[in-house]
Amino acid sequence: MTSARSSSRAAGGSGPVRRAVRGLGRALHLPFTGTARGIRKATHAHGAGESGLGKLIELHAVNGAGDVMITIALASTVFFSVPTDEARGRVALYLGITMAPFTILAPVVGPLLDRLPHGRRAAMAASMLARALLAIVLSEAVISGGVQLYPAALGVLVASKAYGVVRSAVVPRLLPPRFSLVKANSRVTLGGLLATGVAAPVGAGLQLLGPRWPLYGAFVIFMSGMVLCFQLPHKVDSAKGEGKALLAADEQHLHGPHKETTKQKRPGLRTVGPAVTHALFVNASQRCLSGFLIFFLAFLLREHPMPGQSAAVSLSIVGISAGAGNALGTAVGAWLKSRAPEIIIVTVVAAVLGVAIAAALFFSAALTACLAAVAGFAQALSKLSLDALIQRDVPEEVRNSAFARSETLLQMAWVVGGAIGIALPLNGALGLGVAAAIVGTGWLTTVRGLLAAARHGGQARSRVA
């Protein structure tokens, strides 16, 4: 009897302790679980959770975080670790060894993945696994400076491109009811941008521990992304109702208002109407501008930083301005949905052209940061408007393939802009004058066609069955 009472008192005494321990555990756990629930609530809102789009948003956020970790590690190795003149040569070598083969391989990625419509989750997981393993290879190369740095970096680019192509094909399969493709794309893109903004300072902190640590972080992130790929709904592997966007076809594959006049020509995206072609060209000029500004301003601000600021802080100011503009453009695009996409493109690119001319004529640090912000804003809105036009004018059965091929062209335009930025002398007014010329070429050659297309409108097409 005495033993039983003693056990009862012991149990009663330990009860408050257990409750206190559980309470402390919940208190420590709450910031993480609360944040996770908040993220899940945001990504799964408005039917995105039921359709599976929310899981894709989270996957794309993981993808963006992993890519920025690798970017930080490579930037510190190729760019910041050597004097400016030598850095220009190393970056040019990096572009030559990685980007030149990439421009050859990129057009092959889309058609190759078209042959795997029933394995999209596996293809995305393979791209994550490839980048995880290549991050480990790069972690050795950034220390030794070995030649494996460049082929490994090329592999990361190709794997990232493959992920992007497959993601473009997956989004239409996960649209919630009454969701436009533009709104869905803007949500996915915004998720990636926010994750990049969070991961960038984390990667910079890891870089302080050593050049390998951001790559170790990338390995962990991409391995988790591989797992997330298989949590997407099975329906993303379905190719029901889809076809291929042929770049050359006979007359039975022609679509759009110019079908009769293009029967005797080798057709491409032009066969769906002029709006898509014009929008694609002006988006290519915007992507070319992006590549140019990244590389030209990187070297210019390293050699001539903003008054009273270091090179790193100057680059950070411009980078944050561009990122904020891009995020704002993506958010505005989600709000505008697909309203008059031709007019949106004409308007925002005209704004970029005006700011670029002003920055070239009255070169200053403030106008440079302003140009970066406006260019980021316009690029996001222009791309979402291009998505809207492809959704409107391209038949659903070939729309996924059209997205993949347009993205390939835009990526190649970025490479061209980057090469121009590296080759140009480090003169601010001259460089921003070239930037204005790049924007002006794209805008002036397409504005008339886009306005004409806006007056005639387009025919909305139904979804894949």
TITIMAR-863520 format. One record per residue (C-alpha): residue in one letter; x negated, y negated, z. Coordinates in nm, 2 decimals. Example, Ala and Ser with C-alpha at 12.3 -4.5 7.8 and 13.67 -1.06 7.14 Angstrom:
% TITIMAR-863520
ATOM   residu        u        v        w
ATOM        A    -1.23     0.45     0.78
ATOM        S    -1.37     0.11     0.71
END
This chain:
% TITIMAR-863520
ATOM   residu        u        v        w
ATOM        M     0.00     0.00     0.00
ATOM        T    -0.28    -0.24     0.09
ATOM        S    -0.46    -0.15    -0.23
ATOM        A    -0.14    -0.23    -0.43
ATOM        R    -0.10    -0.57    -0.26
ATOM        S    -0.47    -0.65    -0.33
ATOM        S    -0.42    -0.56    -0.70
ATOM        S    -0.11    -0.78    -0.72
ATOM        R    -0.29    -1.08    -0.56
ATOM        A    -0.59    -1.03    -0.80
ATOM        A    -0.35    -1.02    -1.10
ATOM        G    -0.17    -1.33    -0.97
ATOM        G    -0.50    -1.51    -0.92
ATOM        S    -0.63    -1.42    -1.27
ATOM        G    -0.30    -1.53    -1.43
ATOM        P    -0.37    -1.91    -1.41
ATOM        V    -0.73    -1.84    -1.53
ATOM        R    -0.60    -1.65    -1.83
ATOM        R    -0.35    -1.92    -1.91
ATOM        A    -0.62    -2.19    -1.87
ATOM        V    -0.85    -2.00    -2.10
ATOM        R    -0.58    -1.95    -2.36
ATOM        G    -0.49    -2.32    -2.33
ATOM        L    -0.85    -2.42    -2.38
ATOM        G    -0.87    -2.19    -2.68
ATOM        R    -0.56    -2.34    -2.84
ATOM        A    -0.70    -2.69    -2.78
ATOM        L    -1.03    -2.61    -2.95
ATOM        H    -0.85    -2.42    -3.23
ATOM        L    -0.59    -2.69    -3.29
ATOM        P    -0.80    -2.93    -3.50
ATOM        F    -0.89    -2.66    -3.74
ATOM        T    -0.55    -2.49    -3.76
ATOM        G    -0.37    -2.83    -3.77
ATOM        T    -0.59    -2.95    -4.05
ATOM        A    -0.54    -2.62    -4.24
ATOM        R    -0.16    -2.64    -4.19
ATOM        G    -0.17    -3.00    -4.31
ATOM        I    -0.36    -2.91    -4.62
ATOM        R    -0.14    -2.62    -4.69
ATOM        K     0.17    -2.84    -4.65
ATOM        A     0.04    -3.09    -4.89
ATOM        T    -0.07    -2.84    -5.16
ATOM        H     0.25    -2.64    -5.14
ATOM        A     0.49    -2.93    -5.15
ATOM        H     0.78    -2.96    -5.40
ATOM        G     0.79    -2.60    -5.49
ATOM        A     0.41    -2.56    -5.55
ATOM        G     0.39    -2.30    -5.28
ATOM        E     0.66    -2.08    -5.43
ATOM        S     0.53    -2.10    -5.79
ATOM        G     0.16    -2.04    -5.69
ATOM        L     0.04    -2.38    -5.80
ATOM        G    -0.06    -2.46    -5.44
ATOM        K    -0.31    -2.17    -5.44
ATOM        L    -0.46    -2.30    -5.76
ATOM        I    -0.50    -2.65    -5.61
ATOM        E    -0.68    -2.50    -5.32
ATOM        L    -0.90    -2.29    -5.55
ATOM        H    -0.99    -2.59    -5.76
ATOM        A    -1.08    -2.78    -5.44
ATOM        V    -1.32    -2.50    -5.35
ATOM        N    -1.46    -2.51    -5.71
ATOM        G    -1.52    -2.89    -5.68
ATOM        A    -1.69    -2.85    -5.34
ATOM        G    -1.93    -2.58    -5.47
ATOM        D    -2.02    -2.78    -5.78
ATOM        V    -2.10    -3.09    -5.59
ATOM        M    -2.34    -2.89    -5.36
ATOM        I    -2.53    -2.77    -5.66
ATOM        T    -2.53    -3.12    -5.81
ATOM        I    -2.69    -3.26    -5.49
ATOM        A    -2.96    -3.00    -5.48
ATOM        L    -3.05    -3.04    -5.85
ATOM        A    -3.04    -3.42    -5.83
ATOM        S    -3.29    -3.42    -5.54
ATOM        T    -3.52    -3.19    -5.73
ATOM        V    -3.51    -3.33    -6.08
ATOM        F    -3.44    -3.70    -6.01
ATOM        F    -3.54    -3.82    -5.67
ATOM        S    -3.85    -3.62    -5.60
ATOM        V    -4.07    -3.79    -5.86
ATOM        P    -4.14    -4.15    -5.99
ATOM        T    -3.89    -4.31    -6.23
ATOM        D    -4.09    -4.26    -6.55
ATOM        E    -4.15    -3.90    -6.47
ATOM        A    -3.79    -3.85    -6.36
ATOM        R    -3.66    -3.97    -6.69
ATOM        G    -3.88    -3.72    -6.87
ATOM        R    -3.77    -3.44    -6.63
ATOM        V    -3.40    -3.53    -6.67
ATOM        A    -3.44    -3.55    -7.05
ATOM        L    -3.61    -3.20    -7.03
ATOM        Y    -3.32    -3.08    -6.81
ATOM        L    -3.06    -3.20    -7.06
ATOM        G    -3.26    -3.06    -7.35
ATOM        I    -3.30    -2.72    -7.20
ATOM        T    -2.96    -2.68    -7.04
ATOM        M    -2.72    -2.91    -7.23
ATOM        A    -2.83    -2.84    -7.58
ATOM        P    -2.77    -2.47    -7.55
ATOM        F    -2.45    -2.55    -7.36
ATOM        T    -2.32    -2.76    -7.65
ATOM        I    -2.37    -2.45    -7.87
ATOM        L    -2.22    -2.20    -7.62
ATOM        A    -1.93    -2.42    -7.51
ATOM        P    -1.72    -2.39    -7.83
ATOM        V    -1.76    -2.01    -7.79
ATOM        V    -1.62    -2.00    -7.44
ATOM        G    -1.26    -2.09    -7.53
ATOM        P    -1.22    -1.83    -7.81
ATOM        L    -1.40    -1.57    -7.60
ATOM        L    -1.16    -1.62    -7.31
ATOM        D    -0.87    -1.62    -7.55
ATOM        R    -0.94    -1.25    -7.59
ATOM        L    -0.90    -1.19    -7.22
ATOM        P    -0.54    -1.32    -7.15
ATOM        H    -0.47    -1.04    -6.91
ATOM        G    -0.78    -1.09    -6.70
ATOM        R    -0.76    -1.45    -6.60
ATOM        R    -0.80    -1.40    -6.23
ATOM        A    -1.09    -1.17    -6.29
ATOM        A    -1.25    -1.42    -6.53
ATOM        M    -1.22    -1.70    -6.27
ATOM        A    -1.36    -1.48    -6.00
ATOM        A    -1.65    -1.38    -6.22
ATOM        S    -1.73    -1.75    -6.28
ATOM        M    -1.73    -1.80    -5.90
ATOM        L    -1.95    -1.50    -5.84
ATOM        A    -2.19    -1.60    -6.12
ATOM        R    -2.24    -1.95    -5.97
ATOM        A    -2.28    -1.80    -5.62
ATOM        L    -2.56    -1.57    -5.74
ATOM        L    -2.72    -1.85    -5.95
ATOM        A    -2.72    -2.08    -5.64
ATOM        I    -2.95    -1.82    -5.47
ATOM        V    -3.17    -1.82    -5.77
ATOM        L    -3.18    -2.20    -5.77
ATOM        S    -3.26    -2.20    -5.40
ATOM        E    -3.60    -2.04    -5.48
ATOM        A    -3.65    -2.25    -5.79
ATOM        V    -3.61    -2.59    -5.61
ATOM        I    -3.90    -2.49    -5.38
ATOM        S    -4.13    -2.33    -5.63
ATOM        G    -4.05    -2.55    -5.93
ATOM        G    -4.04    -2.24    -6.14
ATOM        V    -3.90    -2.22    -6.49
ATOM        Q    -3.60    -2.03    -6.37
ATOM        L    -3.46    -2.36    -6.26
ATOM        Y    -3.34    -2.45    -6.62
ATOM        P    -3.18    -2.12    -6.73
ATOM        A    -3.01    -2.09    -6.39
ATOM        A    -2.88    -2.44    -6.42
ATOM        L    -2.75    -2.36    -6.77
ATOM        G    -2.58    -2.05    -6.63
ATOM        V    -2.40    -2.27    -6.37
ATOM        L    -2.28    -2.51    -6.65
ATOM        V    -2.15    -2.22    -6.86
ATOM        A    -1.98    -2.05    -6.57
ATOM        S    -1.82    -2.39    -6.46
ATOM        K    -1.70    -2.44    -6.82
ATOM        A    -1.55    -2.09    -6.83
ATOM        Y    -1.36    -2.16    -6.50
ATOM        G    -1.23    -2.49    -6.64
ATOM        V    -1.11    -2.32    -6.96
ATOM        V    -0.92    -2.05    -6.77
ATOM        R    -0.78    -2.30    -6.53
ATOM        S    -0.63    -2.49    -6.82
ATOM        A    -0.46    -2.17    -6.93
ATOM        V    -0.34    -2.09    -6.58
ATOM        V    -0.17    -2.42    -6.49
ATOM        P     0.13    -2.38    -6.73
ATOM        R     0.21    -2.04    -6.58
ATOM        L     0.24    -2.19    -6.23
ATOM        L     0.46    -2.49    -6.29
ATOM        P     0.73    -2.54    -6.03
ATOM        P     1.09    -2.62    -6.15
ATOM        R     1.12    -2.97    -6.30
ATOM        F     0.74    -3.02    -6.28
ATOM        S     0.57    -3.17    -6.59
ATOM        L     0.23    -3.03    -6.69
ATOM        V     0.08    -3.38    -6.64
ATOM        K     0.20    -3.39    -6.28
ATOM        A     0.07    -3.04    -6.21
ATOM        N    -0.27    -3.12    -6.37
ATOM        S    -0.29    -3.44    -6.17
ATOM        R    -0.23    -3.26    -5.85
ATOM        V    -0.50    -3.00    -5.93
ATOM        T    -0.75    -3.27    -6.03
ATOM        L    -0.68    -3.48    -5.72
ATOM        G    -0.73    -3.17    -5.50
ATOM        G    -1.07    -3.12    -5.67
ATOM        L    -1.16    -3.49    -5.63
ATOM        L    -1.07    -3.50    -5.26
ATOM        A    -1.27    -3.18    -5.19
ATOM        T    -1.57    -3.33    -5.38
ATOM        G    -1.55    -3.65    -5.16
ATOM        V    -1.55    -3.44    -4.85
ATOM        A    -1.82    -3.20    -4.96
ATOM        A    -2.06    -3.47    -5.09
ATOM        P    -2.16    -3.61    -4.74
ATOM        V    -2.18    -3.25    -4.61
ATOM        G    -2.42    -3.16    -4.90
ATOM        A    -2.62    -3.47    -4.83
ATOM        G    -2.65    -3.37    -4.46
ATOM        L    -2.76    -3.02    -4.56
ATOM        Q    -3.02    -3.17    -4.80
ATOM        L    -3.18    -3.34    -4.50
ATOM        L    -3.24    -2.99    -4.36
ATOM        G    -3.42    -2.88    -4.68
ATOM        P    -3.35    -2.86    -5.05
ATOM        R    -3.23    -2.50    -5.02
ATOM        W    -2.95    -2.56    -4.78
ATOM        P    -2.69    -2.72    -5.02
ATOM        L    -2.74    -2.42    -5.24
ATOM        Y    -2.68    -2.19    -4.95
ATOM        G    -2.36    -2.39    -4.89
ATOM        A    -2.27    -2.35    -5.25
ATOM        F    -2.32    -1.97    -5.23
ATOM        V    -2.07    -1.95    -4.93
ATOM        I    -1.82    -2.17    -5.10
ATOM        F    -1.82    -1.99    -5.43
ATOM        M    -1.80    -1.65    -5.26
ATOM        S    -1.48    -1.77    -5.08
ATOM        G    -1.36    -1.90    -5.41
ATOM        M    -1.40    -1.56    -5.56
ATOM        V    -1.17    -1.42    -5.30
ATOM        L    -0.91    -1.70    -5.36
ATOM        C    -0.90    -1.61    -5.73
ATOM        F    -0.73    -1.28    -5.65
ATOM        Q    -0.48    -1.45    -5.43
ATOM        L    -0.32    -1.62    -5.73
ATOM        P     0.01    -1.47    -5.85
ATOM        H    -0.01    -1.18    -6.09
ATOM        K     0.18    -1.38    -6.35
ATOM        V    -0.13    -1.58    -6.44
ATOM        D    -0.26    -1.27    -6.61
ATOM        S     0.04    -1.26    -6.84
ATOM        A     0.01    -1.38    -7.20
ATOM        K     0.38    -1.34    -7.29
ATOM        G     0.48    -1.60    -7.55
ATOM        E     0.13    -1.73    -7.61
ATOM        G    -0.09    -1.76    -7.92
ATOM        K    -0.41    -1.93    -8.03
ATOM        A    -0.46    -2.28    -8.14
ATOM        L    -0.63    -2.21    -8.48
ATOM        L    -0.88    -2.46    -8.61
ATOM        A    -0.83    -2.33    -8.96
ATOM        A    -0.50    -2.17    -9.07
ATOM        D    -0.27    -2.10    -9.36
ATOM        E     0.05    -2.30    -9.40
ATOM        Q     0.26    -2.08    -9.18
ATOM        H     0.06    -2.20    -8.88
ATOM        L     0.11    -2.57    -8.94
ATOM        H     0.32    -2.77    -8.70
ATOM        G     0.43    -3.13    -8.66
ATOM        P     0.55    -3.42    -8.88
ATOM        H     0.26    -3.39    -9.13
ATOM        K     0.32    -3.02    -9.21
ATOM        E     0.41    -3.10    -9.58
ATOM        T     0.11    -3.33    -9.64
ATOM        T    -0.15    -3.10    -9.48
ATOM        K    -0.06    -2.77    -9.65
ATOM        Q    -0.36    -2.80    -9.89
ATOM        K    -0.61    -2.91    -9.62
ATOM        R    -0.80    -2.72    -9.36
ATOM        P    -0.59    -2.80    -9.06
ATOM        G    -0.69    -2.86    -8.70
ATOM        L    -0.53    -3.04    -8.41
ATOM        R    -0.42    -3.30    -8.67
ATOM        T    -0.15    -3.07    -8.78
ATOM        V     0.05    -3.14    -8.46
ATOM        G     0.07    -3.51    -8.54
ATOM        P    -0.17    -3.81    -8.52
ATOM        A    -0.11    -3.89    -8.15
ATOM        V    -0.30    -3.60    -8.02
ATOM        T    -0.59    -3.66    -8.26
ATOM        H    -0.62    -4.03    -8.17
ATOM        A    -0.58    -3.96    -7.80
ATOM        L    -0.85    -3.69    -7.82
ATOM        F    -1.09    -3.93    -8.00
ATOM        V    -1.05    -4.22    -7.75
ATOM        N    -1.08    -3.97    -7.46
ATOM        A    -1.41    -3.85    -7.62
ATOM        S    -1.53    -4.21    -7.62
ATOM        Q    -1.43    -4.24    -7.25
ATOM        R    -1.62    -3.92    -7.16
ATOM        C    -1.92    -4.04    -7.36
ATOM        L    -1.91    -4.36    -7.16
ATOM        S    -1.90    -4.16    -6.84
ATOM        G    -2.21    -3.96    -6.93
ATOM        F    -2.38    -4.28    -7.04
ATOM        L    -2.31    -4.47    -6.72
ATOM        I    -2.41    -4.18    -6.49
ATOM        F    -2.76    -4.15    -6.64
ATOM        F    -2.83    -4.51    -6.74
ATOM        L    -2.72    -4.66    -6.41
ATOM        A    -2.90    -4.38    -6.22
ATOM        F    -3.23    -4.49    -6.36
ATOM        L    -3.15    -4.86    -6.37
ATOM        L    -3.05    -4.88    -6.01
ATOM        R    -3.34    -4.67    -5.90
ATOM        E    -3.58    -4.92    -6.07
ATOM        H    -3.37    -5.23    -6.00
ATOM        P    -3.14    -5.17    -5.70
ATOM        M    -2.87    -5.40    -5.59
ATOM        P    -2.99    -5.71    -5.39
ATOM        G    -3.07    -5.61    -5.03
ATOM        Q    -3.00    -5.24    -5.09
ATOM        S    -3.21    -4.94    -5.15
ATOM        A    -3.18    -4.73    -5.46
ATOM        A    -2.99    -4.46    -5.28
ATOM        V    -2.74    -4.70    -5.14
ATOM        S    -2.70    -4.87    -5.47
ATOM        L    -2.63    -4.54    -5.65
ATOM        S    -2.39    -4.45    -5.37
ATOM        I    -2.19    -4.78    -5.41
ATOM        V    -2.15    -4.72    -5.78
ATOM        G    -2.07    -4.35    -5.74
ATOM        I    -1.81    -4.42    -5.47
ATOM        S    -1.65    -4.69    -5.69
ATOM        A    -1.63    -4.45    -5.99
ATOM        G    -1.49    -4.18    -5.77
ATOM        A    -1.23    -4.41    -5.61
ATOM        G    -1.12    -4.53    -5.95
ATOM        N    -1.09    -4.17    -6.08
ATOM        A    -0.88    -4.07    -5.77
ATOM        L    -0.66    -4.37    -5.81
ATOM        G    -0.61    -4.31    -6.18
ATOM        T    -0.52    -3.94    -6.10
ATOM        A    -0.26    -4.05    -5.84
ATOM        V    -0.11    -4.32    -6.07
ATOM        G    -0.09    -4.06    -6.35
ATOM        A     0.11    -3.83    -6.12
ATOM        W     0.35    -4.11    -6.06
ATOM        L     0.38    -4.22    -6.42
ATOM        K     0.42    -3.86    -6.53
ATOM        S     0.44    -3.86    -6.91
ATOM        R     0.59    -4.21    -6.97
ATOM        A     0.46    -4.36    -7.30
ATOM        P     0.12    -4.18    -7.29
ATOM        E     0.00    -4.36    -7.61
ATOM        I     0.07    -4.70    -7.45
ATOM        I    -0.10    -4.60    -7.13
ATOM        I    -0.42    -4.50    -7.32
ATOM        V    -0.42    -4.82    -7.52
ATOM        T    -0.37    -5.04    -7.21
ATOM        V    -0.63    -4.88    -6.97
ATOM        V    -0.90    -4.85    -7.24
ATOM        A    -0.85    -5.21    -7.34
ATOM        A    -0.91    -5.30    -6.97
ATOM        V    -1.23    -5.10    -6.97
ATOM        L    -1.35    -5.27    -7.29
ATOM        G    -1.28    -5.61    -7.13
ATOM        V    -1.47    -5.53    -6.81
ATOM        A    -1.76    -5.38    -7.01
ATOM        I    -1.79    -5.69    -7.22
ATOM        A    -1.78    -5.92    -6.91
ATOM        A    -2.04    -5.70    -6.74
ATOM        A    -2.27    -5.72    -7.04
ATOM        L    -2.24    -6.09    -7.07
ATOM        F    -2.26    -6.17    -6.70
ATOM        F    -2.46    -5.88    -6.57
ATOM        S    -2.44    -5.84    -6.19
ATOM        A    -2.42    -5.57    -5.93
ATOM        A    -2.06    -5.65    -5.85
ATOM        L    -1.95    -5.63    -6.22
ATOM        T    -2.14    -5.31    -6.26
ATOM        A    -1.96    -5.15    -5.96
ATOM        C    -1.63    -5.29    -6.10
ATOM        L    -1.70    -5.13    -6.44
ATOM        A    -1.77    -4.80    -6.28
ATOM        A    -1.44    -4.82    -6.09
ATOM        V    -1.23    -4.93    -6.39
ATOM        A    -1.40    -4.67    -6.61
ATOM        G    -1.32    -4.39    -6.36
ATOM        F    -0.96    -4.51    -6.34
ATOM        A    -0.92    -4.53    -6.72
ATOM        Q    -1.08    -4.19    -6.77
ATOM        A    -0.84    -4.02    -6.53
ATOM        L    -0.53    -4.18    -6.68
ATOM        S    -0.64    -4.13    -7.04
ATOM        K    -0.71    -3.76    -6.98
ATOM        L    -0.37    -3.71    -6.81
ATOM        S    -0.20    -3.90    -7.10
ATOM        L    -0.39    -3.67    -7.35
ATOM        D    -0.25    -3.37    -7.15
ATOM        A     0.10    -3.53    -7.19
ATOM        L     0.06    -3.56    -7.56
ATOM        I    -0.06    -3.20    -7.60
ATOM        Q     0.23    -3.09    -7.39
ATOM        R     0.47    -3.29    -7.60
ATOM        D     0.34    -3.23    -7.95
ATOM        V     0.17    -2.89    -7.94
ATOM        P     0.39    -2.58    -7.95
ATOM        E     0.39    -2.39    -7.62
ATOM        E     0.26    -2.07    -7.77
ATOM        V    -0.07    -2.23    -7.87
ATOM        R    -0.09    -2.51    -7.60
ATOM        N    -0.32    -2.33    -7.36
ATOM        S    -0.58    -2.27    -7.64
ATOM        A    -0.55    -2.64    -7.75
ATOM        F    -0.63    -2.75    -7.40
ATOM        A    -0.94    -2.54    -7.39
ATOM        R    -1.07    -2.67    -7.73
ATOM        S    -1.00    -3.03    -7.64
ATOM        E    -1.20    -2.99    -7.32
ATOM        T    -1.49    -2.85    -7.51
ATOM        L    -1.50    -3.16    -7.73
ATOM        L    -1.49    -3.39    -7.43
ATOM        Q    -1.77    -3.21    -7.26
ATOM        M    -1.99    -3.24    -7.57
ATOM        A    -1.91    -3.61    -7.58
ATOM        W    -2.03    -3.64    -7.22
ATOM        V    -2.36    -3.48    -7.32
ATOM        V    -2.41    -3.73    -7.61
ATOM        G    -2.34    -4.02    -7.37
ATOM        G    -2.59    -3.89    -7.12
ATOM        A    -2.86    -3.86    -7.38
ATOM        I    -2.81    -4.22    -7.49
ATOM        G    -2.83    -4.33    -7.13
ATOM        I    -3.16    -4.16    -7.08
ATOM        A    -3.32    -4.29    -7.40
ATOM        L    -3.21    -4.66    -7.36
ATOM        P    -3.46    -4.91    -7.21
ATOM        L    -3.37    -5.01    -6.85
ATOM        N    -3.22    -5.35    -6.93
ATOM        G    -2.89    -5.41    -6.76
ATOM        A    -2.73    -5.64    -7.01
ATOM        L    -2.84    -5.43    -7.30
ATOM        G    -2.71    -5.11    -7.14
ATOM        L    -2.37    -5.25    -7.06
ATOM        G    -2.35    -5.39    -7.41
ATOM        V    -2.40    -5.04    -7.54
ATOM        A    -2.13    -4.92    -7.30
ATOM        A    -1.89    -5.18    -7.44
ATOM        A    -1.98    -5.06    -7.79
ATOM        I    -1.90    -4.70    -7.70
ATOM        V    -1.56    -4.80    -7.56
ATOM        G    -1.49    -5.04    -7.84
ATOM        T    -1.56    -4.77    -8.11
ATOM        G    -1.31    -4.54    -7.95
ATOM        W    -1.04    -4.80    -7.88
ATOM        L    -1.05    -5.00    -8.21
ATOM        T    -1.04    -4.70    -8.43
ATOM        T    -0.74    -4.54    -8.25
ATOM        V    -0.53    -4.83    -8.12
ATOM        R    -0.33    -4.87    -8.44
ATOM        G    -0.26    -4.50    -8.48
ATOM        L    -0.16    -4.47    -8.11
ATOM        L     0.08    -4.76    -8.12
ATOM        A     0.24    -4.62    -8.44
ATOM        A     0.27    -4.28    -8.28
ATOM        A     0.43    -4.45    -7.97
ATOM        R     0.69    -4.62    -8.19
ATOM        H     0.79    -4.29    -8.36
ATOM        G     0.77    -4.08    -8.04
ATOM        G     0.75    -3.70    -8.03
ATOM        Q     0.95    -3.40    -7.98
ATOM        A     0.93    -3.23    -7.63
ATOM        R     0.89    -2.86    -7.65
ATOM        S     1.01    -2.59    -7.41
ATOM        R     0.80    -2.38    -7.18
ATOM        V     0.67    -2.03    -7.25
ATOM        A     0.92    -1.77    -7.17
END
